[in-house]
Amino acid sequence: MKLRAKLGYTGAGLTVFAALLTPFLLYGLFSDGFAALGLHVDEMYSGGPKIRTIDKGAYSITVHRAVYPHMLQTEKPFVQLDWSPVSALPAHVSDLVDVDGDGQPDLRVSFEVPKDPKAPLRVDVEPLTPRFEAMRNAGKERFSRLIVRVDNSVLVRVPLASQ
Amino acid sequence: MATKACLPRIVHTPPRGIGRSILLTLPILLWSLLMFSHPQGAAVADRLSLIAGAITGVFMTVLFFMMMRTGTTYRWRRYFFVSVGLLFPVGFIHNIVAMRGTMGIPVEEMIAGRTPFCFMPIPLLILPAAFTRTLVFPGSIVPSGGASGHGIAAMVGIWLALTLVMGKGWCSYACFFGGIEEGVAALPRRAKIRKIDPRWRYGPWAVLLAMVLLSLALFEPAYCMWLCPFKAVSEYVAARNTVGLIQNGIFVLLFAVLVIALPLLTKKRTQCAFFCPFGAFQSIFNKASVFEVKIDQARCKPCVLCQTACPNLSLTSESVAHGEALLSCMKCGACVDACPRQAIVWHIKGTEMAAKPERARLMFLYAAWAMAVMFGGSIIAQGLVTILHFLPLGGI
């Protein structure tokens, strides 16, 4: 038998062996390897890393780092703010939020918290600095401009004003 | 009449003996037992899983036995593949509707990283990930509850393992969408459209190139957002506005044309042959696979039966003259079974053409069927669990 044929049969045998190893070893190995690559989901979806938490007594506001769109992405830059836990929020929330941590409020955010978790949310955002855009009775318009309830938090994404 | 008179005499291999076929099937029986035996049997759901697993195990074993007994592949593989195609939406849609109450993906779920990840966007993720270490998909790398399933890493892991084993065989033994159009293509007795311009086979490459570049530019899984016909039977973009309505209209239109109408008219897997960017991407891995389909030109009398049988336009007169299928060959076995002179054979790279093609077929089928039982079998079992869940089974 020629060397090429031997290599061919060896390859075929290894392929069958790899098939048998897949559920016990290869699948886990490849999945773990991929997870270890250090990739992350686009912040346009995930909202960017948390940078600060503002304590409001019964509840808190988490401020995320500003997210900027890539290349031709059709969203605006935005900042995500999380109010949690939902169970501790009053029926009407109206908070002054210091986004950049300079001691001065940057936004006034107001929304109702309906008892029905599936009820649609609406938010008003009044910018106190020119860095942010105003939002009036906004719902789930764009990834960069919305209010949604996710698990035990209410998330508000406020678009940054064009410079 | 004239065409029939020109057809060569069909020389079929005599069927294997039952005893030998059973012996050859034994490894698959043991593998099925291993894959579908769930030890926990206390809860109702687990008992249903056990029943569904048993049915699936028997089904997969019987199909493999028939492959061994008859020496043919395509017909039996098709039963499996169509079952996967039909039962995947059943299990999947039931799961997501039970979890979130709708087939539409709500923004909340996308933000929470709970969009189920299928294999289709894998080629679209590569360039954005390479340039920015970012995955342009609203899912999560590891499971994050809800409908996120096992996460992106798990799907990439299973895809890598199966691709290592089967190459483009993924499209015939693992893809949980292709079975729908294969089933539809099997319905008519004859094709209404028989002459297809071979240039259509470049379609998937064109879609792949366009979608990869668009995904990089727009930083979104462009194919999933705009062109995937199978959104019509899995989950779709929640139609919150006009854009969402347009997207869903495109999904339904493409499904109706590429997965229903054209397969009925051509008896081909037209979505795979003309459109699927993942299929084009997967073709690249055919080069790495040791298994291939070869044409023995000493035996071949150009009767074009193989070209007619190929569901993916992977055989042309030029490729037959060249002695091999095109890069897009899905290793479904249709041409091998259709050839009346046994001129088309399963082949292991590096070996002689005449060197025991049945050995090559067996080695490929053991590898591919083991994967089919593990991956496709689990999809069949999941679909059966859903159906059993709705049947009045009394005590069970």
Chai-1 contact restraints between the chains, C-beta under 6 A:
chainA,res_idxA,chainB,res_idxB,connection_type,confidence,min_distance_angstrom,max_distance_angstrom,comment,restraint_id
A,R4,B,G350,contact,1.0,0.0,6.0,A-B,restraint_1
A,A5,B,G350,contact,1.0,0.0,6.0,A-B,restraint_2
A,A5,B,T351,contact,1.0,0.0,6.0,A-B,restraint_3
A,L7,B,G350,contact,1.0,0.0,6.0,A-B,restraint_4
A,G8,B,I348,contact,1.0,0.0,6.0,A-B,restraint_5
A,G8,B,K349,contact,1.0,0.0,6.0,A-B,restraint_6
A,G8,B,G350,contact,1.0,0.0,6.0,A-B,restraint_7
A,G8,B,T351,contact,1.0,0.0,6.0,A-B,restraint_8
A,G11,B,V290,contact,1.0,0.0,6.0,A-B,restraint_9
A,A12,B,V290,contact,1.0,0.0,6.0,A-B,restraint_10
A,A12,B,I348,contact,1.0,0.0,6.0,A-B,restraint_11
A,A12,B,M363,contact,1.0,0.0,6.0,A-B,restraint_12
A,T15,B,V165,contact,1.0,0.0,6.0,A-B,restraint_13
A,T15,B,V290,contact,1.0,0.0,6.0,A-B,restraint_14
A,T15,B,A367,contact,1.0,0.0,6.0,A-B,restraint_15
A,V16,B,M363,contact,1.0,0.0,6.0,A-B,restraint_16
A,V16,B,Y366,contact,1.0,0.0,6.0,A-B,restraint_17
A,V16,B,A367,contact,1.0,0.0,6.0,A-B,restraint_18
A,A18,B,L164,contact,1.0,0.0,6.0,A-B,restraint_19
A,A18,B,V165,contact,1.0,0.0,6.0,A-B,restraint_20
A,A19,B,V165,contact,1.0,0.0,6.0,A-B,restraint_21
A,A19,B,A367,contact,1.0,0.0,6.0,A-B,restraint_22
A,A19,B,A370,contact,1.0,0.0,6.0,A-B,restraint_23
A,A19,B,M371,contact,1.0,0.0,6.0,A-B,restraint_24
A,T22,B,A161,contact,1.0,0.0,6.0,A-B,restraint_25
A,P23,B,M374,contact,1.0,0.0,6.0,A-B,restraint_26
A,L26,B,A161,contact,1.0,0.0,6.0,A-B,restraint_27
A,Y27,B,G157,contact,1.0,0.0,6.0,A-B,restraint_28
A,Y27,B,I158,contact,1.0,0.0,6.0,A-B,restraint_29
A,Y27,B,A161,contact,1.0,0.0,6.0,A-B,restraint_30
A,F30,B,G157,contact,1.0,0.0,6.0,A-B,restraint_31
A,F30,B,L160,contact,1.0,0.0,6.0,A-B,restraint_32
A,F30,B,A161,contact,1.0,0.0,6.0,A-B,restraint_33
A,S31,B,A153,contact,1.0,0.0,6.0,A-B,restraint_34
A,S31,B,A154,contact,1.0,0.0,6.0,A-B,restraint_35
A,S31,B,G157,contact,1.0,0.0,6.0,A-B,restraint_36
A,F34,B,A153,contact,1.0,0.0,6.0,A-B,restraint_37
A,F34,B,V156,contact,1.0,0.0,6.0,A-B,restraint_38
A,A35,B,I141,contact,1.0,0.0,6.0,A-B,restraint_39
A,A35,B,A153,contact,1.0,0.0,6.0,A-B,restraint_40
A,L39,B,A129,contact,1.0,0.0,6.0,A-B,restraint_41
A,L39,B,R133,contact,1.0,0.0,6.0,A-B,restraint_42
A,L39,B,L135,contact,1.0,0.0,6.0,A-B,restraint_43
A,V41,B,G113,contact,1.0,0.0,6.0,A-B,restraint_44
A,V41,B,L135,contact,1.0,0.0,6.0,A-B,restraint_45
A,D42,B,T134,contact,1.0,0.0,6.0,A-B,restraint_46
A,D42,B,V136,contact,1.0,0.0,6.0,A-B,restraint_47
A,Y45,B,M110,contact,1.0,0.0,6.0,A-B,restraint_48
A,Y45,B,P138,contact,1.0,0.0,6.0,A-B,restraint_49
A,H70,B,F219,contact,1.0,0.0,6.0,A-B,restraint_50
A,M71,B,A217,contact,1.0,0.0,6.0,A-B,restraint_51
A,L72,B,A217,contact,1.0,0.0,6.0,A-B,restraint_52
A,L72,B,L218,contact,1.0,0.0,6.0,A-B,restraint_53
A,Q73,B,F219,contact,1.0,0.0,6.0,A-B,restraint_54
A,K140,B,V107,contact,1.0,0.0,6.0,A-B,restraint_55
A,V148,B,V107,contact,1.0,0.0,6.0,A-B,restraint_56
A,V148,B,E108,contact,1.0,0.0,6.0,A-B,restraint_57
A,V150,B,E108,contact,1.0,0.0,6.0,A-B,restraint_58
A,V150,B,I111,contact,1.0,0.0,6.0,A-B,restraint_59
A,V150,B,A112,contact,1.0,0.0,6.0,A-B,restraint_60
